[in-house]
Amino acid sequence: MLATTLGACTPDEPEPAAVPPSSVVVQPGRPGEAATTIAPEDYEAPAPASDWNQADVDFFADMIHHHLQALEMSELAPDRAASADVVALADRIHDVQASEIHGLAAWLQERDLPVPVVVDPGDGSGPRVAGGHDHDVEDMTGMLSDAQMAELAAASGAEFDRLYLTGMIQHHEGAVQMAVDVQVEGVDERANELADDIGAGQQAEIGRMQDLLADL
């Protein structure tokens, strides 16, 4: 019995040949077509998606121009507004949007894309336009026309307060729409996050400005 048992374990007996595993890749079909299977060496992976697209680029560049006009509007308030609440609101808008311009410009700089603003001119004047853009800035949603800006600059007292609030509501509504558009059309994670922040912040300020306008 011992011999029989040892004989069954002898290394001279060939082991069954290993069967190589079968490997295939499922290739999804077009809409309405069934999926197919192909060999791994024949599979061509789709090209990786870019982490940003033109909608993202336009959002960052256009929002810089948009913010610059809000700064220009708000810088008029200390010398022209009658309401202390309007001056305080204008100061807040100026500080927040000037800060956001730095982040908008940094995103473009990190990708070696043109930045339409000088962020740190070094003369205390704050951000300012550095060059042109590929379309008319006045065509951006919410932007005030040259005539509206001239009317605002010429006004003072309660009339300035009214024009500032109505103009900035228009301006904020445009920025909110720009934020919605990039969330639909863009792919960049940072653009989506910034659009969330801008949309929520400016929507809240719209409510505040509507209250101030009702009190005039």
Backbone bond lengths (Angstrom), bond angles and torsions (degrees), N, CA, C in turn:
res aa  C-N    CA-C-N  psi(-1)  N-CA   C-N-CA  omega(-1)  CA-C   N-CA-C  phi
1 M - - - 1.475 - - 1.511 111.23 -
2 L 1.355 117.03 -38.48 1.461 120.43 178.33 1.510 111.28 -63.25
3 A 1.335 115.55 -43.02 1.468 120.09 179.71 1.507 111.32 -63.21
4 T 1.327 114.21 -39.82 1.471 117.70 179.94 1.512 111.14 -63.83
5 T 1.347 114.94 -41.11 1.469 118.47 -179.60 1.509 112.02 -65.93
6 L 1.350 117.36 -43.44 1.454 120.17 179.23 1.520 111.65 -64.69
7 G 1.351 114.32 -36.57 1.464 117.53 -179.51 1.504 112.50 -64.53
8 A 1.312 115.91 -31.08 1.466 118.28 -179.24 1.508 112.13 -70.41
9 C 1.367 116.67 -19.08 1.458 120.12 -177.38 1.510 112.55 -104.77
10 T 1.363 117.91 8.61 1.456 120.68 -175.96 1.514 111.24 -59.92
11 P 1.347 117.42 139.66 1.479 120.31 179.91 1.513 113.79 -72.83
12 D 1.326 117.25 -9.07 1.464 119.20 -178.11 1.513 112.61 -74.51
13 E 1.317 116.30 -17.13 1.461 118.82 -177.90 1.522 109.56 -79.54
14 P 1.311 119.08 123.05 1.479 121.06 -177.89 1.525 112.07 -65.39
15 E 1.362 114.99 139.87 1.461 119.97 177.89 1.514 109.66 -86.46
16 P 1.326 116.86 155.24 1.475 119.16 179.12 1.522 111.01 -60.26
17 A 1.290 115.61 139.76 1.472 120.23 179.56 1.524 110.19 -64.78
18 A 1.362 116.31 138.85 1.455 120.96 178.98 1.526 110.17 -73.16
19 V 1.294 116.10 137.08 1.459 121.13 178.83 1.520 108.36 -94.08
20 P 1.318 118.10 118.43 1.465 119.47 -179.26 1.518 111.05 -61.91
21 P 1.334 116.19 140.49 1.468 117.92 -179.52 1.516 111.27 -67.15
22 S 1.307 114.65 146.60 1.463 120.41 177.45 1.515 108.27 -86.16
23 S 1.333 117.99 127.90 1.461 121.96 -177.85 1.512 109.33 -126.72
24 V 1.316 115.96 126.02 1.461 121.11 177.72 1.510 108.50 -136.94
25 V 1.312 115.97 161.19 1.461 122.67 176.02 1.506 107.85 -115.47
26 V 1.323 116.01 131.63 1.461 120.46 176.55 1.513 108.57 -83.21
27 Q 1.323 115.85 119.66 1.459 122.25 179.81 1.526 108.70 -100.23
28 P 1.350 118.22 111.14 1.471 119.12 -179.79 1.517 111.03 -59.79
29 G 1.331 115.45 142.66 1.455 119.84 177.09 1.500 112.23 -85.51
30 R 1.312 116.26 171.22 1.458 120.33 175.31 1.522 109.02 -70.51
31 P 1.322 117.98 166.71 1.465 119.69 178.70 1.520 111.84 -52.04
32 G 1.331 116.29 125.24 1.456 121.23 -178.68 1.513 114.22 89.75
33 E 1.336 118.03 -7.65 1.454 121.89 -179.43 1.526 109.78 -109.00
34 A 1.353 115.51 149.58 1.457 120.21 179.89 1.525 110.37 -76.69
35 A 1.332 115.82 155.30 1.459 120.60 175.62 1.526 109.49 -72.56
36 T 1.339 116.85 154.05 1.456 122.61 177.71 1.518 109.12 -124.08
37 T 1.335 116.08 165.62 1.463 120.47 176.42 1.518 108.77 -113.81
38 I 1.333 115.43 140.65 1.456 121.11 179.82 1.519 108.51 -136.26
39 A 1.319 116.07 162.39 1.458 121.48 177.45 1.527 109.12 -70.80
40 P 1.344 117.27 147.88 1.467 119.75 -178.65 1.518 113.45 -55.70
41 E 1.355 117.25 -36.67 1.462 118.98 -177.60 1.522 112.68 -70.35
42 D 1.338 116.97 -15.47 1.463 120.64 179.46 1.522 112.83 -96.07
43 Y 1.339 116.52 -3.29 1.465 119.88 -176.03 1.516 110.59 -82.84
44 E 1.293 116.35 130.10 1.461 122.21 175.94 1.523 107.93 -111.78
45 A 1.328 115.98 111.60 1.458 120.27 -179.42 1.519 109.87 -67.80
46 P 1.330 117.10 146.67 1.468 118.71 177.07 1.515 110.95 -64.44
47 A 1.314 115.30 149.87 1.467 119.56 178.42 1.515 109.80 -62.69
48 P 1.336 118.39 138.95 1.464 120.13 -179.32 1.522 111.01 -62.74
49 A 1.322 115.50 140.29 1.465 119.96 -179.99 1.524 109.80 -71.72
50 S 1.329 115.83 144.26 1.459 120.09 176.85 1.519 108.94 -67.79
51 D 1.324 116.20 152.23 1.461 118.75 178.97 1.520 111.98 -86.67
52 W 1.332 118.25 1.95 1.452 122.20 172.90 1.517 109.12 -155.92
53 N 1.325 116.11 157.31 1.457 119.91 179.05 1.526 109.76 -136.51
54 Q 1.319 116.11 -174.57 1.464 119.56 -175.03 1.520 112.28 -64.83
55 A 1.329 116.70 -32.16 1.465 119.12 177.60 1.524 110.80 -62.00
56 D 1.330 116.34 -38.10 1.465 120.08 177.17 1.530 110.56 -65.59
57 V 1.334 116.28 -45.26 1.467 120.80 -179.33 1.529 110.08 -60.01
58 D 1.334 116.43 -46.74 1.467 119.78 -179.96 1.524 111.23 -62.08
59 F 1.324 116.97 -37.87 1.462 120.43 179.63 1.524 110.79 -61.10
60 F 1.330 117.22 -48.25 1.465 119.83 -177.74 1.527 111.37 -67.39
61 A 1.325 117.36 -44.71 1.468 119.83 -178.71 1.525 111.57 -68.31
62 D 1.333 116.54 -44.12 1.462 119.97 -178.56 1.524 111.62 -68.52
63 M 1.335 116.64 -37.34 1.460 118.73 -179.33 1.533 111.05 -66.95
64 I 1.329 117.35 -28.91 1.470 119.42 174.21 1.529 109.87 -61.95
65 H 1.329 117.06 -49.23 1.469 120.32 178.00 1.531 110.48 -60.99
66 H 1.309 116.31 -41.47 1.465 121.67 -179.65 1.531 110.09 -60.97
67 H 1.324 116.82 -47.14 1.457 121.12 179.19 1.529 111.64 -64.58
68 L 1.323 116.92 -37.18 1.464 119.66 -179.99 1.521 111.68 -60.29
69 Q 1.336 116.57 -38.51 1.459 118.10 178.64 1.532 110.72 -68.55
70 A 1.334 116.89 -36.40 1.471 119.38 176.53 1.528 110.97 -62.83
71 L 1.337 116.30 -37.21 1.467 119.90 175.84 1.529 110.50 -63.73
72 E 1.323 115.92 -44.05 1.473 120.30 -179.74 1.523 110.98 -61.72
73 M 1.326 116.43 -42.03 1.465 120.60 178.06 1.532 111.05 -63.91
74 S 1.320 115.75 -44.70 1.468 120.55 -173.88 1.518 112.65 -71.76
75 E 1.326 117.05 -27.95 1.463 120.22 179.22 1.525 112.00 -69.04
76 L 1.326 117.72 -15.41 1.463 121.61 178.05 1.524 111.55 -79.85
77 A 1.329 117.21 -23.62 1.464 120.93 -168.98 1.528 115.07 -62.45
78 P 1.334 120.46 -45.24 1.479 118.14 -175.22 1.520 114.37 -57.02
79 D 1.327 117.95 -33.27 1.465 120.72 -177.26 1.525 113.59 -93.82
80 R 1.336 117.35 -9.81 1.465 118.77 -172.01 1.520 114.41 -124.42
81 A 1.308 118.62 -26.90 1.466 121.00 -174.88 1.519 111.92 -72.94
82 A 1.327 115.72 146.71 1.462 120.98 175.20 1.528 110.80 -93.34
83 S 1.329 116.80 -29.66 1.460 121.12 -175.52 1.531 111.30 -91.54
84 A 1.324 115.55 129.69 1.466 119.82 176.19 1.526 110.66 -64.95
85 D 1.332 116.73 -30.67 1.470 120.40 178.42 1.527 110.87 -67.15
86 V 1.325 116.56 -37.16 1.461 119.96 177.73 1.527 109.93 -67.50
87 V 1.324 117.47 -41.56 1.469 120.39 177.42 1.522 110.56 -61.19
88 A 1.330 116.78 -44.33 1.470 120.63 179.95 1.520 111.03 -63.43
89 L 1.327 116.57 -41.47 1.464 120.36 178.04 1.522 110.95 -63.98
90 A 1.327 116.34 -44.04 1.461 120.29 179.79 1.529 111.23 -62.19
91 D 1.332 116.77 -39.63 1.468 120.25 177.46 1.527 110.95 -61.66
92 R 1.322 115.89 -43.12 1.469 119.90 -179.92 1.526 110.67 -64.37
93 I 1.325 116.61 -47.10 1.465 120.27 179.94 1.528 110.27 -59.09
94 H 1.332 116.02 -42.95 1.461 120.31 -179.36 1.530 110.52 -61.60
95 D 1.318 117.09 -47.64 1.468 120.04 -176.50 1.525 112.06 -66.12
96 V 1.318 116.49 -43.95 1.465 120.39 -178.05 1.526 111.11 -65.65
97 Q 1.328 116.51 -46.49 1.465 118.33 -174.77 1.528 111.66 -75.88
98 A 1.326 118.28 -30.84 1.468 119.68 173.98 1.520 110.15 -62.85
99 S 1.330 116.46 -40.47 1.462 120.50 177.63 1.518 111.22 -65.51
100 E 1.319 116.91 -41.55 1.469 120.57 -179.11 1.528 111.61 -65.27
101 I 1.328 117.12 -30.77 1.461 120.00 178.58 1.526 110.34 -59.03
102 H 1.314 117.84 -37.88 1.466 121.14 178.25 1.522 110.88 -58.98
103 G 1.341 117.09 -45.06 1.460 120.45 179.19 1.518 112.60 -67.75
104 L 1.319 116.78 -38.33 1.460 120.76 178.00 1.528 110.79 -63.43
105 A 1.329 116.04 -44.77 1.464 120.53 179.97 1.520 111.42 -66.97
106 A 1.333 117.15 -38.04 1.468 120.59 -179.00 1.525 111.14 -62.35
107 W 1.328 116.96 -39.73 1.470 120.41 179.05 1.532 110.47 -59.75
108 L 1.324 116.32 -43.65 1.468 119.94 178.95 1.526 111.02 -67.02
109 Q 1.318 117.23 -42.75 1.463 121.17 -179.57 1.525 111.79 -62.27
110 E 1.323 117.07 -39.37 1.469 120.91 -179.31 1.513 111.90 -63.45
111 R 1.315 117.66 -21.87 1.465 122.21 -178.86 1.522 111.74 -108.09
112 D 1.330 116.58 14.38 1.468 122.55 179.17 1.524 111.60 55.58
113 L 1.318 116.17 39.52 1.460 122.12 178.44 1.526 109.29 -104.68
114 P 1.330 117.76 152.43 1.470 120.33 -178.92 1.527 111.46 -60.34
115 V 1.317 115.76 137.73 1.463 121.77 177.83 1.531 107.64 -110.17
116 P 1.343 117.55 118.17 1.467 119.89 -174.40 1.517 114.32 -82.89
117 V 1.334 117.43 26.80 1.461 119.20 -176.63 1.517 109.40 -152.78
118 V 1.321 115.57 145.73 1.460 121.33 168.75 1.520 106.14 -91.54
119 V 1.333 116.86 110.63 1.452 120.64 -173.15 1.521 111.94 -77.94
120 D 1.316 116.72 -40.95 1.468 121.36 -178.38 1.525 110.12 -124.35
121 P 1.329 118.43 76.78 1.459 120.06 -178.02 1.519 113.91 -67.10
122 G 1.336 118.00 -18.27 1.454 120.69 176.57 1.515 114.67 82.16
123 D 1.330 117.53 5.66 1.462 118.99 -179.73 1.524 112.49 -114.00
124 G 1.349 115.76 10.77 1.456 120.39 178.71 1.506 115.00 79.47
125 S 1.327 117.36 3.58 1.460 120.17 -176.94 1.519 112.92 -85.39
126 G 1.319 118.18 -10.25 1.455 120.67 -178.89 1.515 111.94 82.60
127 P 1.338 116.88 -175.41 1.470 120.22 -178.56 1.519 111.35 -60.02
128 R 1.331 115.95 146.36 1.455 119.85 176.99 1.522 109.18 -150.44
129 V 1.326 115.91 162.07 1.466 121.28 -177.30 1.516 110.00 -64.54
130 A 1.364 114.99 136.19 1.461 120.17 179.98 1.515 112.32 -107.12
131 G 1.301 117.95 -21.02 1.451 119.83 -177.41 1.513 110.52 -170.94
132 G 1.318 115.61 -175.45 1.452 121.01 -178.19 1.509 112.54 -80.95
133 H 1.326 115.24 176.37 1.459 121.82 176.52 1.508 107.28 -129.44
134 D 1.349 116.56 171.47 1.456 119.56 -171.67 1.524 113.34 -83.32
135 H 1.307 119.31 3.12 1.445 121.33 172.94 1.521 109.42 -153.73
136 D 1.326 115.32 169.02 1.457 121.25 -175.19 1.520 110.06 -65.39
137 V 1.326 115.96 123.88 1.462 120.64 -178.57 1.523 110.69 -60.76
138 E 1.332 117.77 -35.01 1.461 121.07 -178.91 1.523 111.80 -64.29
139 D 1.330 117.92 -18.87 1.456 120.90 179.59 1.527 112.38 -77.11
140 M 1.330 117.93 -13.12 1.464 120.27 178.70 1.517 109.71 -65.71
141 T 1.311 115.33 139.20 1.456 120.18 -177.24 1.521 111.35 -60.62
142 G 1.328 115.18 132.08 1.459 121.35 177.21 1.509 115.69 89.40
143 M 1.320 118.67 -15.13 1.459 120.42 -176.84 1.529 110.92 -67.10
144 L 1.322 116.15 139.71 1.454 120.66 175.52 1.528 109.67 -77.18
145 S 1.309 115.69 145.40 1.462 120.66 177.68 1.517 110.09 -74.60
146 D 1.322 115.94 167.45 1.461 120.11 176.01 1.527 110.89 -59.22
147 A 1.336 116.45 -36.83 1.461 120.28 179.91 1.528 110.77 -66.47
148 Q 1.323 117.33 -41.11 1.465 120.32 177.73 1.525 111.31 -64.59
149 M 1.328 116.48 -40.59 1.460 119.94 179.58 1.531 110.51 -65.81
150 A 1.322 116.74 -39.23 1.462 119.94 178.98 1.519 110.94 -65.99
151 E 1.322 116.71 -40.18 1.464 120.80 178.44 1.528 110.61 -63.86
152 L 1.332 116.65 -40.71 1.462 120.72 178.95 1.528 110.98 -64.40
153 A 1.326 116.45 -43.03 1.458 120.93 -178.47 1.528 112.20 -66.70
154 A 1.327 116.62 -26.20 1.468 120.17 -178.25 1.522 112.80 -88.37
155 A 1.324 117.20 -11.46 1.467 121.25 -175.31 1.523 111.07 -88.11
156 S 1.328 114.60 163.73 1.467 120.65 175.22 1.513 108.23 -154.56
157 G 1.356 115.11 166.29 1.450 120.47 177.84 1.522 112.76 64.83
158 A 1.336 115.23 -144.39 1.460 121.11 -177.09 1.528 112.03 -62.37
159 E 1.344 116.16 -32.18 1.465 119.15 178.49 1.520 110.72 -65.91
160 F 1.325 116.89 -39.66 1.464 119.29 176.01 1.528 109.99 -62.89
161 D 1.321 116.52 -45.21 1.463 119.84 -179.61 1.534 110.61 -55.52
162 R 1.332 115.89 -45.81 1.462 119.96 -178.97 1.523 111.40 -63.60
163 L 1.331 116.43 -46.32 1.459 119.94 -178.77 1.532 111.86 -67.31
164 Y 1.323 115.52 -38.23 1.468 118.77 178.97 1.528 110.89 -63.83
165 L 1.322 116.64 -47.39 1.462 120.07 -177.12 1.523 111.72 -66.53
166 T 1.338 117.30 -45.17 1.459 118.78 179.86 1.527 110.87 -66.63
167 G 1.338 116.37 -39.24 1.459 119.57 178.27 1.513 112.72 -66.94
168 M 1.333 116.89 -40.75 1.460 119.29 -178.56 1.526 111.47 -73.17
169 I 1.327 118.18 -30.88 1.463 119.81 173.09 1.528 109.41 -61.63
170 Q 1.342 115.87 -47.31 1.469 119.83 176.16 1.520 110.48 -56.47
171 H 1.318 115.59 -43.84 1.466 122.06 -177.15 1.532 110.71 -64.50
172 H 1.324 116.27 -46.75 1.465 120.64 179.57 1.529 111.25 -63.85
173 E 1.309 117.25 -40.88 1.471 119.91 179.34 1.520 110.67 -60.58
174 G 1.337 116.03 -36.62 1.456 119.48 175.93 1.513 112.39 -64.89
175 A 1.339 116.66 -42.22 1.460 120.62 179.33 1.524 111.42 -64.85
176 V 1.330 116.51 -39.15 1.466 120.29 177.40 1.534 109.90 -61.26
177 Q 1.331 116.71 -41.98 1.464 119.79 178.96 1.528 111.33 -66.08
178 M 1.329 117.32 -38.49 1.464 120.69 176.35 1.530 110.89 -61.50
179 A 1.325 116.22 -38.52 1.460 120.34 178.19 1.520 111.16 -65.32
180 V 1.320 116.69 -41.62 1.465 120.56 177.67 1.525 110.43 -63.08
181 D 1.332 116.24 -43.14 1.470 120.56 -177.61 1.526 112.05 -61.28
182 V 1.334 117.94 -44.05 1.464 119.42 -177.35 1.525 111.00 -71.43
183 Q 1.321 117.55 -28.56 1.455 119.36 176.53 1.523 111.31 -68.88
184 V 1.326 116.56 -26.43 1.467 121.02 177.95 1.529 111.15 -85.15
185 E 1.332 116.50 -42.31 1.456 120.77 -170.15 1.530 114.09 -101.13
186 G 1.329 117.96 -23.14 1.459 121.08 -177.45 1.520 112.34 -85.53
187 V 1.347 115.13 171.97 1.469 120.61 179.25 1.523 112.23 -130.08
188 D 1.335 117.12 -9.51 1.457 120.18 -175.10 1.526 111.16 -76.87
189 E 1.332 116.65 133.16 1.458 121.11 -178.23 1.527 111.63 -65.28
190 R 1.331 116.64 -41.49 1.460 120.17 -179.82 1.529 110.79 -64.90
191 A 1.325 117.58 -39.20 1.468 120.43 177.66 1.523 110.13 -61.77
192 N 1.322 116.21 -41.66 1.455 120.13 179.49 1.527 111.38 -63.52
193 E 1.334 116.51 -43.03 1.468 120.33 179.58 1.523 111.49 -65.00
194 L 1.337 115.92 -44.57 1.460 119.90 -179.19 1.528 110.45 -66.41
195 A 1.329 116.48 -37.89 1.462 120.16 177.35 1.526 110.59 -61.40
196 D 1.329 116.79 -39.34 1.463 120.63 175.77 1.524 111.10 -59.46
197 D 1.341 115.74 -47.48 1.470 120.69 -177.58 1.526 111.14 -64.59
198 I 1.329 115.85 -47.16 1.465 119.95 -178.18 1.527 110.23 -65.06
199 G 1.322 116.59 -45.15 1.459 120.15 -179.07 1.515 112.35 -60.13
200 A 1.342 116.54 -47.27 1.468 120.37 -178.32 1.529 111.08 -67.50
201 G 1.342 116.30 -45.23 1.464 120.17 -177.86 1.515 112.58 -63.83
202 Q 1.324 116.43 -45.08 1.459 118.88 -176.55 1.523 111.98 -76.09
203 Q 1.327 117.40 -28.95 1.462 118.84 175.35 1.522 110.64 -65.76
204 A 1.327 116.29 -38.91 1.473 119.83 176.48 1.521 111.09 -64.75
205 E 1.334 116.87 -39.66 1.463 119.97 179.58 1.523 111.66 -68.64
206 I 1.326 117.00 -30.23 1.466 119.72 176.18 1.523 109.77 -60.35
207 G 1.331 116.35 -43.98 1.460 119.62 177.66 1.511 112.33 -61.21
208 R 1.330 116.84 -41.63 1.464 121.63 178.37 1.529 110.53 -63.22
209 M 1.318 117.82 -43.35 1.463 121.15 -178.84 1.522 111.25 -68.21
210 Q 1.309 117.81 -35.40 1.470 120.54 177.07 1.529 110.46 -63.77
211 D 1.338 116.15 -38.08 1.470 119.83 176.96 1.531 110.93 -65.27
212 L 1.339 116.93 -44.19 1.462 120.44 179.25 1.520 110.76 -63.56
213 L 1.313 116.41 -39.89 1.457 120.90 -179.29 1.521 110.55 -64.44
214 A 1.318 116.72 -38.27 1.469 120.89 -179.99 1.515 111.71 -67.21
215 D 1.350 116.86 -24.59 1.470 121.40 -178.17 1.518 113.02 -87.38
216 L 1.316 118.96 -9.19 1.469 120.68 -177.54 1.526 110.74 -69.46
